[in-house]
Amino acid sequence: MSTPAGSQPRNDERFFFHVLLILSLVLAAGFCLLLFALNNREQETTTVNSKPRFIPPDHPRQLVDFSLTDRTGRRVTRPDLDGKILVVDFLYTSCSLTCPVVNRCLAQIQQLTTNQPDVRLVSLTVDPRDDTVESLAKYGERFGADTNRWLLLTGDKTELYHLIAASFLNQDLNDPFNYMPGNFSHTDRIALVDAHGRLRGFFDGLNPNTAAAVVEEIGRLRK
């Protein structure tokens, strides 16, 4: 049977129209997801001139046992931190976006707590394969980290991920905007752990006023 004259161009036009329609729907869905993510981020982040919001944990969490290696090569365990108030963040040294901002905040906290021997700063890598003792040593120097007061820890991936997931952050394997190794949510937050090893809550590590807010909250913990 022969094809009617003019039917082939019309079929091509329909096919082209359907392709354009599908592409438009995909782009629209992607744009909506982007707006949703940006809106959530905007709601979580306070304005530059406002006091950062203290974010309580989703459920009671306790610092679990661990044995990791500091950038100096020494072993650090859970009992080494008993009785200390901990300021904790999460990083990987090749991160060029949020991690430098958060760790500049930790450097400020280190400076503000110089005369507070019961405070320790702890940075946990989410990329232990690449974040070796040597790379963490260079990273710590970049931010002027005191080797006795600011611990940058690496070690076995399974142990690190268990520590982070059990004591601090949830893992979200379905988040299309999560670029951090381990797929942990809210890795730009700074956690505060009291002297009894209990997670008290978080601050937004990207807020320029967070350092002062963390130090203020540390004072409340002592009371």
C-alpha positions in Angstrom: 0.0 0.0 0.0 1.4 3.4 -0.9 1.8 6.2 1.6 -0.7 9.1 0.9 1.0 12.2 -0.4 1.9 14.6 2.4 1.5 12.1 5.2 5.2 11.6 5.9 5.8 15.4 6.6 2.8 15.4 8.9 4.1 12.4 10.8 7.5 14.1 11.2 5.8 17.2 12.5 3.9 15.2 15.1 7.0 13.3 16.2 8.9 16.6 16.5 6.1 18.2 18.5 6.0 15.2 20.9 9.8 15.4 21.4 9.5 19.2 22.2 6.6 18.5 24.6 8.6 15.8 26.5 11.7 18.1 26.7 9.5 20.9 27.9 8.0 18.8 30.7 11.4 17.5 31.7 12.9 21.0 31.9 9.8 22.3 33.8 10.1 19.4 36.3 13.8 20.1 36.8 13.2 23.8 37.3 10.5 23.1 39.9 12.9 20.8 41.8 15.5 23.5 41.7 13.1 26.1 43.0 12.0 23.7 45.8 15.6 23.1 46.9 16.5 26.8 46.8 13.3 27.7 48.8 14.1 25.1 51.4 17.7 26.4 51.7 16.4 30.0 52.0 14.0 29.0 54.8 16.8 27.2 56.7 19.3 30.0 56.4 18.8 33.1 58.4 19.5 36.5 57.0 23.0 37.9 57.3 22.1 40.4 60.0 20.0 38.0 62.2 20.9 35.6 65.0 21.3 32.1 63.6 18.6 29.7 64.6 19.5 26.8 67.0 18.2 23.6 65.4 17.4 20.7 67.7 18.2 17.2 66.7 15.5 15.1 65.0 15.7 12.6 67.9 17.9 12.2 71.0 21.5 11.3 69.9 24.5 10.3 71.9 28.2 10.3 70.7 28.9 6.6 70.0 32.3 4.9 70.5 34.9 5.3 67.8 38.6 5.1 67.2 39.9 7.4 64.5 43.2 9.0 63.5 44.0 12.7 63.8 46.0 14.7 61.2 49.0 14.4 63.5 48.8 10.6 63.2 47.7 10.0 66.8 44.7 7.8 67.7 41.6 9.6 69.1 38.9 7.6 70.8 35.5 8.4 72.4 36.9 8.4 76.0 39.5 11.0 74.9 36.7 13.5 74.6 34.9 12.7 77.9 34.0 15.8 79.8 34.6 18.1 76.8 32.1 20.3 75.0 32.4 19.5 71.3 31.9 21.7 68.2 31.7 19.3 65.3 31.6 19.8 61.5 31.8 17.6 58.4 34.1 18.1 55.5 36.1 16.7 52.6 39.3 18.6 51.6 38.5 18.8 47.9 35.3 20.6 48.6 35.5 24.1 47.3 32.0 25.4 48.1 30.6 25.1 51.6 33.4 23.4 53.4 35.8 26.4 53.4 33.0 28.7 54.7 32.1 26.3 57.5 35.7 25.8 58.5 36.4 29.5 58.6 33.5 29.6 61.0 35.3 26.9 63.1 38.5 29.0 63.0 36.5 31.9 64.5 35.1 29.6 67.2 38.6 28.4 68.0 39.7 32.0 68.4 36.7 32.9 70.6 37.3 29.9 72.9 41.0 30.3 73.3 40.8 30.4 77.1 38.2 27.7 77.4 40.1 24.4 77.9 36.8 22.3 78.1 36.0 23.0 74.4 37.3 20.8 71.5 36.6 21.4 67.8 36.2 18.2 65.8 36.1 17.9 62.0 35.0 14.5 60.6 35.8 13.8 57.0 33.1 12.2 54.8 35.8 11.2 52.3 38.3 9.1 54.2 39.7 7.5 51.0 41.2 10.8 49.8 41.4 12.6 53.1 44.5 11.0 54.5 46.5 12.2 57.5 48.7 14.2 55.2 45.9 16.0 53.4 44.1 16.8 56.6 47.4 18.2 58.1 47.6 20.6 55.1 43.9 21.5 55.4 44.3 22.2 59.1 47.2 24.5 58.5 45.1 26.4 56.0 42.7 27.4 58.8 45.2 27.8 61.6 43.9 24.8 63.5 45.5 24.2 66.9 46.6 20.5 66.9 45.6 20.2 70.6 42.2 21.9 70.4 40.9 21.2 66.8 40.9 17.6 65.8 40.6 16.7 62.1 39.8 13.0 62.0 39.9 10.3 59.3 40.0 6.5 59.4 38.0 3.5 58.3 35.0 4.5 56.2 32.5 2.2 57.8 33.4 3.5 61.3 33.3 7.1 60.2 30.0 6.8 58.5 28.5 4.9 61.5 29.7 7.7 63.8 28.2 10.4 61.7 24.9 8.6 61.0 24.4 7.4 64.6 25.5 10.6 66.4 24.8 13.5 64.0 23.3 13.3 60.5 20.9 11.3 58.5 21.8 9.8 55.1 19.6 10.6 52.1 20.4 8.5 49.1 17.6 10.0 47.1 18.6 13.6 47.2 19.5 14.7 43.7 21.2 17.9 45.0 23.5 16.1 47.5 27.0 16.2 46.2 28.8 15.2 49.5 30.3 11.8 49.8 28.2 9.6 52.0 25.0 11.4 51.0 24.6 12.9 54.5 22.0 15.6 54.8 22.9 19.1 56.2 26.6 18.7 56.1 26.9 22.5 56.2 25.7 22.5 59.8 27.9 22.8 62.9 26.9 20.4 65.7 27.2 21.0 69.4 27.7 18.1 71.8 27.7 18.7 75.6 30.2 17.4 78.2 28.1 14.2 78.6 28.3 13.3 74.9 24.7 14.3 74.1 24.0 16.1 70.8 22.3 19.3 71.8 21.7 20.7 68.3 23.0 22.4 65.2 23.8 25.9 63.8 24.0 26.9 60.1 27.7 26.8 59.3 27.2 29.2 56.4 25.7 32.0 58.5 28.4 34.7 59.2 27.0 35.1 62.8 27.2 31.5 63.7 30.5 31.6 65.6 29.3 34.1 68.2 26.0 32.1 68.5 27.9 28.8 69.1 30.1 30.4 71.8 26.9 31.9 73.5 25.3 28.4 73.5 28.4 26.9 75.0 28.1 29.3 77.9 24.5 28.1 78.4 25.6 24.5 78.4 28.0 25.2 81.3 25.1 26.5 83.3 
